[in-house]
Amino acid sequence: MPNEATFHLDPDARHAVMMYDEFEMDLVEVAFTMEQSVRETAALLEQARTSLHQRQGAAPTGPNEKTE
């Protein structure tokens, strides 16, 4: 999932998303690595995903698409 939209996330959220999605670490491993509780890490991932979906939903889907 590393794309331009991930660069707009705060560093902790970006790192959590990359570890979980790109490196396929499980949630417990990500939480341990980030020195957070599993609950905090899950919330961070959920917030990051929401932000990414909103950003990607507003972005053009192809080279000929325009945003309003």
N, C-alpha and C positions, 0 to 999 in steps of 0.2 A: 503494500500500500504506500510506499514512500513516493509521494508526488508533491507537486508544488504546494498543495493545500496544507500538508503537514508542517511546512515551514512557518505557518501562521499560528501554530499551537505554541503554548508556552513550553519551555524546555523539558519540564518534568512530564507533561502530557505526551510530548513527542517521543521521549525516551520510552515511556510505558507502551505506547502504541507500537513502536518499532520492536521492542523486546517481545511483546505478545504476538504481534502479527507477522513480523519479518523473521524473527529468530525462533518463533514457535515455542517460546518459554511459557510454562503454565503460570497461572495467576499467582500461585504461592511463590514461585521463583522470582517473578517480577517484583512482588511485594518485598521479598527478602533482599533483593538487590537494591531496591530503592529505599530500604529501611523504613517501610511503612506497613501498616496493617493491611491485610487482604481486603478488608472493607474499604479502606481509603483508596487502595489501588484500583479496586473495581469501580468506585465512584469516579476516579480520575479517568479511567478508560471510557466510561459511559459519557462523561462530559466531553472528552476529546472526540468521540465518535459523533456525538450530536453536533459539535462544532464543524467537523469535517463534512457531515451530511448537509448541513445548512450551507456551507461554503460551496460544496460541489453542486448542490441543487440550484444555486444562483449563477453558476458558471456556465458558459456555453458548452454544449456537448460535442460540438464538432467545429471545424474551421469555418464553416459557412453559417453557423448559428450566431444570433445576436442576442444580447441581454436587453431587457426593456428598462 
